[in-house]
């Protein structure tokens, strides 16, 4: 499950490979007298036989939340748009959240297992851990790659940690975070 910072969009990924997108969520919850019993109509943005292992919204940066260490390009094509990054066991995709929608576009043919994908909210990137490396994705495609031999853990808090006994793990952790 993923939700935007302003509560306007909610995405729910299901084990059967379906991703549901709810648009105008906050508006419907605050203006409808039956807000707690009804949600806006969901739109299916992705269907496949592969289970969903990660979801995250890539939101436009704002001047108050942009940091000087952000690797997000300033002149990206998706500036001002909200994109939904979808990770399955076999692929990484990006879907538009606009009313026009369209099909989700595949940006990599390799996915990851359950619990191995997390959204980095500061850099607006999806971090995907696989056996051979840790990959970083934006709406345009795959970015940085950090090769690593050993065990990595992605915590639900959105931070990545590594085995404390291995000095290479500490270096990798600092490079990504």
N, C-alpha and C positions, 0 to 999 in steps of 0.2 A: 504494500500500500504506500502511496505517496500523496502528499498534499502540498500546495504552494504556500508560500509564506503569508500571503494575504487571504488565504482560504477560499480563493476563487475557483480552484480546480482540485479535484480528487480523482486519483487513479487507483484502481484495484486490479491486481494481477491474480489470476486463478491458476490452480494446478492443472487445469485442462488446456491451458495455453491461451485463454481469453483475457484481454485487458479491457476493462470498462472505464470510461472517462465521464466524469460528471463536471459540467461547466456551470458557472454562475452559482456555485454552491452556497457561498455566504449570503448572496442576495436572496436566494430562495429560502434560506433558513431564517432570515430576519424579516422578510416581508409577508410570508405566508402564515395564515392563522393555524394551519396544520403542519407547521415546520418540523415538528419532532416526529411526525408520523409519515411524512412523504419527502422524498428527495427529487431533485430535477431528473428528467429522463436521461438515462445513461446512453452513451454512444459506444459501440464496440469499435475500438481503434486497431485491434490486432487479434487474429485467431490463428492458432497453429496447434499441432499435436504436442509441441514441446512445452513443458511447464515453465511458468514465469519464475525467474530466480532473483530478479531485481528490478526496481522501478525508481525513477527520479525525475523531477522537473528541472529543466535548465531554464531559469528565469532571467529576464534582462537585468543587467546590473544597474544599480542606482548609485549615485555619487556618494551617498552616505554609507553604503555597505561595501563599496569597492575598496580593496586594500591595494597598497603599492606592490605587494608581492604576488598579486594575481597573475596567472599565466593566461587568462582569457583575453583573446585579441579584442582590441577596441573597435575595429572596423569589421566585425563579423557580420555575415549576411543575416543572421537570425536576431540581430539587435532589435529589441522591442517586441519580439515574439516569445511565447512560451513553448518550449519543445519538451516532449516526454521521451526520456531514454528508457528503453525496454531491454532487459537482459533475459535470455532464455538459456537452456542448457546447451544450445547449439549456435546461437546468434546474438548479436547486439544490434538493436534497431533504434531508429528515431522516428517519432510521429509528431505531426503538427496538432496543436490543440485548437486551431482556429475553426470557425464554423464550416469552412470549406472542407477541412479535414483531408481526406485522401488516405491511401494506404501507408502503413509504416514502411520506411525505407531501411533496408539492411545496410549497416555501416561496417560490419565485420562478420565473418562466417564462423567465428568461434565464440561460444558463450562461456558459462561457468556454472558451477554447482550452486546449490542452495546455500545461502549465507556467505557467498564469496563476492558479492557486489555491494557497494555502498556509494552513496552520493556525497561528494565533497561540496558542501554548500558555499564555502568561501570562494573556491575556485570555479564553481559551477561545472564540475566534471564528475563523471561516473568512474569509479575505481573498480576494476575487475581483477580478481586474483585467480590465477591458474597455477598448475603445478610448475610450469617452466618460468613464469614471470608475472609481474603485476603490470596491468595495462591501464591507461587513462584515456577516457573517451569524452569528446564533446559532441555537439550537434553536427559538426562537419565530418567526424570520423575519429579514427584512433590517433592519439597523440603520443605522449611519452610512454616508454616501456622500460621497466626495471627488472632485469634478470636476477634471479635469486634461487639458491639451492638451500632448502630447509623448510621449516614450517612457519606459515604466516597465519595470523588470526585477524579477522575483521570484526570489530566490535559494533554492536548496534548503535552506539553513540555517534557513529559516523567517523570514528578514528580508527586507524590501522595500527596494530601492534605486532611485534615479532618476538621470537624467542629471546629472552633476556641474556642467555649465555653466549650468544653468537654475536661478535662485533659487527659482522656484515649485516645482520638484521637491524642493528641500531642505525647504521649508516642508511640503509634502505628506508627505514621509518622516517628519518629526518629528511631524506630527499623527497619523499612523497608529501609529508605533512609540512 
